[in-house]
Amino acid sequence: MKLLLVHPRLSVKGGGERVAIHSILAATKAGHEVSLVSEQFDEASFEDFYGCPGLFDKVNRSYYPPFRPVLGPRVLLYQRLAYHRYRIRGIVSRDSFDIVLSTQDIGYMPSTRAPGVQYCYFPEYFSHLQASSSPIWRLYYRPASAYYRNRVRRVKVLLSVSDFTRGFVERKWGRDSMTVYPPCPVEAYSDLSGVQPRENLVVTVGRIVPEKRFHLFVELARMVPRTRFVAIGSLSEESSAYFKLLRRTAPENVSFVLSPLRKVRELLGRAMVYIHCAENEHFGITIVEAMAAGCVPIVHDSGGPREIVTSDVGFRWRDLATAAQQITMLAENDRLRGELSAASCSRAQKFRPEVFEAEIVRVLEGS
């Protein structure tokens, strides 16, 4: 089988890129021929970042120049969609494929005769802006919504990153999808699960942006002053003002680490609790990583994390007072913490890459 994998922005280096990696690995292990279409990016840096040397030697690569807006910030969404559509169409027209797998945004799904499979993180990522903006902005996003629905009609199979996303896909696009949880690098943390004793330490990991609600992490630390809190995050120029506010208002038991690749593993191996403050997260790979490392997860009771953290492995909360009580309970009860830690490690194995790869091969070969 000849598979075309479409993932224009491999330079982003997030969870979606891990989906692309393991889709390639799954297909090549199954003996299929894989072609990749993407913007130009640093292959060596990518393989080093994800620990997958030689990955791109396994595929036929078709790269094109990275997107650069020609009209500045104006109509940026439409510039990006038009640019990638033009570039991808030029590449796809040169060859024929048995199936197309898109592991980024459905807006990049090309028009081909081959059946299409789309992996969905969230339908129409701009829809929250459309819903909360002025009538002018809602009018601005209307053509994009129409374009996305046109792409949906051309897709044979929709895959969702969680049941939470699956519900949104059905409501937004009127299509059912199949939940295929993303590949989580649990093997990188599993050797930490038996590390004892654990410190009275609470950790969170993520991009330091308002939607991840790090300010709630800071407030939670204020409510549990005898426990140390560490926020490990990546920072962009756009969120620097938010980070400065966090540091200015944080109590003494909070510290920030801006080097996640070097520090996250070490801290997860020492922490007793992993806190996730984001609301309606689509999935939550960092939660699974922390569970694999032996942390007890305490997550907001919404979105994809509800599917990861069941009552036998950790806690969920809807208000900070409840989360503070849960942290204190674990700090004072080593037996309970140990039982939940072991259960968390076991549950994390359900999200390992091998499970994802087996599901992807089954979907591709059945489409």
KABELCOR-V136961 format. One record per residue. N is the residue number from 1. RES is the residue in one letter. OMEGA is omega in radians with two decimals (* if undefined). D_FIRST is the distance of its C-alpha to the first C-alpha in Angstrom with 2 decimals. Layout:
n->[N & N]
res->[RES & RES]
omega->[OMEGA & OMEGA]
d_first->[D_FIRST & D_FIRST]
This chain:
n->[1 & 2 & 3 & 4 & 5 & 6 & 7 & 8 & 9 & 10 & 11 & 12 & 13 & 14 & 15 & 16 & 17 & 18 & 19 & 20 & 21 & 22 & 23 & 24 & 25 & 26 & 27 & 28 & 29 & 30 & 31 & 32 & 33 & 34 & 35 & 36 & 37 & 38 & 39 & 40 & 41 & 42 & 43 & 44 & 45 & 46 & 47 & 48 & 49 & 50 & 51 & 52 & 53 & 54 & 55 & 56 & 57 & 58 & 59 & 60 & 61 & 62 & 63 & 64 & 65 & 66 & 67 & 68 & 69 & 70 & 71 & 72 & 73 & 74 & 75 & 76 & 77 & 78 & 79 & 80 & 81 & 82 & 83 & 84 & 85 & 86 & 87 & 88 & 89 & 90 & 91 & 92 & 93 & 94 & 95 & 96 & 97 & 98 & 99 & 100 & 101 & 102 & 103 & 104 & 105 & 106 & 107 & 108 & 109 & 110 & 111 & 112 & 113 & 114 & 115 & 116 & 117 & 118 & 119 & 120 & 121 & 122 & 123 & 124 & 125 & 126 & 127 & 128 & 129 & 130 & 131 & 132 & 133 & 134 & 135 & 136 & 137 & 138 & 139 & 140 & 141 & 142 & 143 & 144 & 145 & 146 & 147 & 148 & 149 & 150 & 151 & 152 & 153 & 154 & 155 & 156 & 157 & 158 & 159 & 160 & 161 & 162 & 163 & 164 & 165 & 166 & 167 & 168 & 169 & 170 & 171 & 172 & 173 & 174 & 175 & 176 & 177 & 178 & 179 & 180 & 181 & 182 & 183 & 184 & 185 & 186 & 187 & 188 & 189 & 190 & 191 & 192 & 193 & 194 & 195 & 196 & 197 & 198 & 199 & 200 & 201 & 202 & 203 & 204 & 205 & 206 & 207 & 208 & 209 & 210 & 211 & 212 & 213 & 214 & 215 & 216 & 217 & 218 & 219 & 220 & 221 & 222 & 223 & 224 & 225 & 226 & 227 & 228 & 229 & 230 & 231 & 232 & 233 & 234 & 235 & 236 & 237 & 238 & 239 & 240 & 241 & 242 & 243 & 244 & 245 & 246 & 247 & 248 & 249 & 250 & 251 & 252 & 253 & 254 & 255 & 256 & 257 & 258 & 259 & 260 & 261 & 262 & 263 & 264 & 265 & 266 & 267 & 268 & 269 & 270 & 271 & 272 & 273 & 274 & 275 & 276 & 277 & 278 & 279 & 280 & 281 & 282 & 283 & 284 & 285 & 286 & 287 & 288 & 289 & 290 & 291 & 292 & 293 & 294 & 295 & 296 & 297 & 298 & 299 & 300 & 301 & 302 & 303 & 304 & 305 & 306 & 307 & 308 & 309 & 310 & 311 & 312 & 313 & 314 & 315 & 316 & 317 & 318 & 319 & 320 & 321 & 322 & 323 & 324 & 325 & 326 & 327 & 328 & 329 & 330 & 331 & 332 & 333 & 334 & 335 & 336 & 337 & 338 & 339 & 340 & 341 & 342 & 343 & 344 & 345 & 346 & 347 & 348 & 349 & 350 & 351 & 352 & 353 & 354 & 355 & 356 & 357 & 358 & 359 & 360 & 361 & 362 & 363 & 364 & 365 & 366 & 367]
res->[M & K & L & L & L & V & H & P & R & L & S & V & K & G & G & G & E & R & V & A & I & H & S & I & L & A & A & T & K & A & G & H & E & V & S & L & V & S & E & Q & F & D & E & A & S & F & E & D & F & Y & G & C & P & G & L & F & D & K & V & N & R & S & Y & Y & P & P & F & R & P & V & L & G & P & R & V & L & L & Y & Q & R & L & A & Y & H & R & Y & R & I & R & G & I & V & S & R & D & S & F & D & I & V & L & S & T & Q & D & I & G & Y & M & P & S & T & R & A & P & G & V & Q & Y & C & Y & F & P & E & Y & F & S & H & L & Q & A & S & S & S & P & I & W & R & L & Y & Y & R & P & A & S & A & Y & Y & R & N & R & V & R & R & V & K & V & L & L & S & V & S & D & F & T & R & G & F & V & E & R & K & W & G & R & D & S & M & T & V & Y & P & P & C & P & V & E & A & Y & S & D & L & S & G & V & Q & P & R & E & N & L & V & V & T & V & G & R & I & V & P & E & K & R & F & H & L & F & V & E & L & A & R & M & V & P & R & T & R & F & V & A & I & G & S & L & S & E & E & S & S & A & Y & F & K & L & L & R & R & T & A & P & E & N & V & S & F & V & L & S & P & L & R & K & V & R & E & L & L & G & R & A & M & V & Y & I & H & C & A & E & N & E & H & F & G & I & T & I & V & E & A & M & A & A & G & C & V & P & I & V & H & D & S & G & G & P & R & E & I & V & T & S & D & V & G & F & R & W & R & D & L & A & T & A & A & Q & Q & I & T & M & L & A & E & N & D & R & L & R & G & E & L & S & A & A & S & C & S & R & A & Q & K & F & R & P & E & V & F & E & A & E & I & V & R & V & L & E & G & S]
omega->[3.10 & -3.09 & 2.98 & 3.09 & -3.10 & 3.10 & -2.97 & -2.97 & 3.13 & 3.12 & -3.07 & 3.10 & 3.08 & -3.14 & 3.13 & 3.12 & 3.05 & 3.05 & 3.13 & -3.13 & -3.04 & 2.98 & 3.08 & -3.12 & -3.12 & -3.09 & -3.13 & 3.08 & 3.14 & 3.08 & -3.13 & 3.09 & -3.06 & 3.00 & -3.10 & 3.03 & -3.06 & 2.90 & 3.02 & 3.13 & -3.11 & -3.10 & -3.09 & 3.12 & 3.14 & -3.12 & 3.09 & -3.11 & -3.06 & 3.13 & -3.12 & -3.10 & 3.10 & -3.09 & -3.00 & 3.00 & -3.10 & -2.99 & 2.96 & -3.05 & 3.01 & -3.09 & 3.08 & -3.07 & 3.13 & 3.12 & 3.03 & -3.11 & -3.14 & 3.14 & -3.10 & -3.09 & -3.10 & -3.14 & -3.05 & -3.14 & -3.08 & 3.05 & -3.10 & -3.13 & -3.12 & -3.12 & -3.10 & 3.10 & 3.14 & -3.10 & -3.10 & 3.13 & 3.13 & 3.14 & -3.07 & -3.08 & -3.09 & -3.07 & 3.09 & -3.08 & 3.11 & -3.11 & 3.11 & 3.08 & 3.09 & -3.10 & 3.03 & -3.06 & -3.12 & 3.07 & -3.13 & 3.13 & -3.10 & 3.05 & 3.13 & 3.06 & -3.13 & 3.08 & -3.11 & 3.04 & -3.12 & 3.04 & -3.01 & 3.01 & 3.07 & -3.09 & 3.07 & -3.06 & -3.11 & -3.01 & 3.12 & 3.08 & -3.14 & -3.06 & -3.01 & -3.07 & 3.12 & 3.09 & 3.14 & 3.13 & 3.08 & 3.07 & 3.13 & -3.07 & -3.06 & 3.11 & 3.12 & 3.10 & 3.12 & 3.12 & 3.14 & 3.12 & 3.04 & 3.10 & -3.12 & -3.12 & -3.11 & -3.10 & 3.12 & -3.06 & 3.03 & 3.07 & -3.13 & -3.09 & 3.14 & 3.04 & 3.10 & 3.09 & 3.13 & 3.11 & 3.13 & 3.12 & -3.13 & -3.13 & -3.05 & -3.01 & 3.14 & -3.14 & 3.00 & 3.11 & 3.13 & 3.11 & 3.02 & -3.09 & -3.07 & 3.11 & -3.13 & -3.05 & -3.07 & -3.10 & -3.14 & -3.06 & -2.99 & -3.13 & 3.13 & -2.98 & -3.11 & -3.12 & 3.13 & -0.16 & 3.09 & 3.09 & 3.05 & -2.95 & 3.10 & -3.05 & 2.91 & -3.09 & 3.08 & 3.04 & -3.12 & 3.14 & -3.07 & -3.08 & 3.06 & 2.99 & 3.06 & 3.12 & 3.06 & 3.06 & 3.11 & 3.13 & 3.12 & 3.09 & 3.12 & -3.11 & 3.13 & -2.96 & -3.11 & 3.14 & 3.12 & 3.14 & 3.11 & 3.07 & -3.14 & -3.04 & 3.01 & -3.00 & 3.05 & -3.13 & -3.11 & -3.08 & -3.09 & 3.13 & 3.10 & 3.14 & 3.12 & 3.09 & 3.12 & -3.10 & -3.11 & -3.06 & -3.06 & 3.05 & -3.02 & -3.10 & 3.10 & 3.00 & -3.10 & 3.10 & -3.09 & 3.10 & -3.01 & -3.07 & -3.12 & -2.96 & -2.97 & -3.11 & -3.13 & -3.09 & 3.10 & 3.10 & -3.13 & -3.00 & 3.06 & -3.01 & 2.95 & 3.13 & 3.05 & -3.03 & -3.09 & 3.12 & 3.12 & 3.00 & -3.10 & 3.03 & 3.12 & -3.11 & -3.12 & 3.09 & -3.14 & 3.11 & 3.13 & 3.10 & 3.11 & 3.14 & 3.09 & 3.08 & 3.01 & -3.09 & 3.01 & -2.96 & 3.06 & -3.03 & -3.13 & 3.00 & -3.12 & 3.13 & 3.07 & -3.14 & -3.14 & -3.01 & 3.06 & -3.02 & -3.11 & -3.12 & -3.10 & -3.05 & 3.00 & -3.09 & 3.04 & 3.06 & -3.04 & 3.14 & 3.11 & 3.13 & 3.12 & 3.10 & -3.13 & 3.09 & -3.14 & 3.12 & -3.13 & 3.12 & -3.07 & -3.05 & -3.11 & -3.12 & 3.12 & -3.13 & -3.14 & 3.13 & -3.13 & 3.11 & 3.13 & 3.13 & 3.11 & 3.13 & -3.12 & -3.12 & -3.14 & -3.12 & 3.13 & -3.10 & -3.11 & -3.05 & -3.11 & 3.12 & 3.11 & -3.08 & 3.12 & 3.13 & -3.12 & 3.12 & 3.14 & 3.13 & -3.09 & -3.08 & 3.12 & -3.07 & *]
d_first->[0.00 & 3.81 & 6.28 & 9.90 & 12.52 & 15.96 & 19.01 & 21.87 & 24.56 & 23.55 & 27.22 & 28.38 & 27.69 & 27.82 & 26.09 & 23.37 & 22.46 & 22.23 & 19.68 & 17.57 & 18.16 & 17.14 & 14.00 & 12.99 & 14.38 & 12.77 & 9.13 & 10.16 & 12.26 & 9.64 & 8.08 & 5.10 & 6.18 & 8.48 & 10.99 & 14.19 & 16.86 & 20.30 & 23.96 & 25.34 & 26.39 & 27.77 & 24.91 & 27.47 & 29.32 & 26.26 & 25.16 & 28.82 & 29.28 & 26.45 & 26.84 & 23.32 & 24.16 & 21.54 & 18.90 & 18.19 & 18.06 & 14.62 & 13.17 & 13.66 & 16.59 & 18.14 & 21.46 & 24.35 & 28.00 & 28.90 & 30.42 & 34.19 & 36.22 & 38.30 & 40.58 & 41.34 & 40.96 & 41.42 & 38.63 & 36.36 & 33.75 & 33.47 & 33.48 & 30.53 & 28.45 & 29.34 & 28.63 & 25.11 & 24.26 & 25.55 & 23.82 & 20.34 & 20.65 & 21.62 & 18.56 & 16.01 & 17.86 & 17.19 & 13.48 & 10.99 & 7.94 & 6.05 & 7.86 & 10.80 & 12.47 & 16.13 & 18.05 & 21.35 & 23.32 & 22.24 & 24.37 & 21.75 & 18.98 & 18.41 & 18.86 & 15.76 & 14.73 & 11.42 & 12.29 & 13.68 & 14.34 & 17.56 & 19.18 & 22.91 & 25.76 & 28.32 & 28.33 & 30.07 & 31.41 & 34.40 & 35.50 & 38.10 & 39.71 & 39.69 & 41.44 & 44.08 & 44.96 & 47.53 & 47.02 & 46.36 & 43.42 & 42.06 & 42.27 & 40.51 & 37.43 & 37.31 & 35.19 & 32.64 & 32.47 & 31.98 & 29.15 & 27.39 & 27.81 & 26.26 & 23.12 & 23.20 & 23.25 & 19.96 & 18.13 & 16.73 & 17.01 & 19.60 & 19.89 & 23.36 & 24.66 & 27.54 & 29.31 & 31.72 & 29.15 & 27.75 & 31.28 & 31.52 & 28.23 & 29.64 & 33.03 & 31.92 & 29.09 & 29.84 & 26.39 & 25.61 & 23.05 & 21.91 & 23.55 & 21.43 & 23.92 & 23.06 & 22.84 & 26.43 & 27.55 & 29.96 & 29.89 & 31.77 & 34.64 & 34.83 & 37.37 & 39.75 & 40.00 & 42.89 & 44.94 & 48.42 & 50.68 & 49.12 & 51.07 & 52.46 & 49.74 & 47.48 & 44.45 & 42.14 & 39.25 & 37.77 & 38.21 & 41.92 & 41.87 & 43.94 & 41.13 & 40.60 & 44.31 & 45.57 & 49.04 & 48.86 & 48.08 & 51.26 & 53.28 & 52.11 & 53.33 & 56.67 & 56.91 & 56.25 & 58.35 & 58.50 & 54.76 & 53.00 & 50.12 & 47.61 & 45.18 & 42.37 & 40.77 & 39.37 & 41.52 & 41.04 & 43.86 & 43.59 & 44.38 & 47.14 & 49.90 & 48.45 & 48.31 & 51.91 & 53.01 & 51.39 & 53.14 & 56.43 & 56.49 & 55.04 & 57.48 & 58.20 & 55.80 & 52.73 & 51.06 & 48.06 & 45.59 & 43.55 & 41.44 & 38.87 & 36.65 & 39.70 & 41.58 & 39.39 & 38.59 & 42.24 & 43.61 & 41.23 & 42.35 & 45.96 & 45.86 & 46.72 & 45.20 & 42.35 & 43.22 & 40.84 & 42.79 & 40.24 & 40.36 & 37.34 & 34.86 & 31.30 & 30.48 & 32.23 & 30.42 & 33.78 & 35.24 & 32.75 & 33.37 & 37.10 & 36.83 & 34.96 & 37.85 & 40.40 & 41.70 & 42.74 & 41.08 & 43.33 & 41.39 & 42.26 & 41.90 & 39.34 & 35.69 & 32.88 & 35.33 & 36.84 & 33.66 & 33.66 & 37.41 & 38.67 & 42.37 & 42.04 & 40.65 & 42.56 & 44.29 & 43.71 & 46.34 & 47.34 & 50.44 & 51.42 & 54.33 & 52.01 & 49.74 & 52.89 & 54.07 & 50.77 & 50.92 & 54.54 & 53.85 & 51.27 & 53.59 & 56.37 & 54.50 & 52.79 & 52.00 & 50.14 & 48.29 & 47.27 & 46.01 & 43.93 & 42.61 & 41.36 & 39.81 & 38.10 & 36.54 & 35.23 & 33.77 & 32.06 & 29.87 & 28.16 & 26.60 & 25.36 & 21.94 & 20.66 & 21.25 & 19.33 & 16.28 & 16.29 & 16.65 & 13.87 & 11.27 & 13.01 & 12.95 & 9.33 & 8.43 & 11.54 & 11.24]
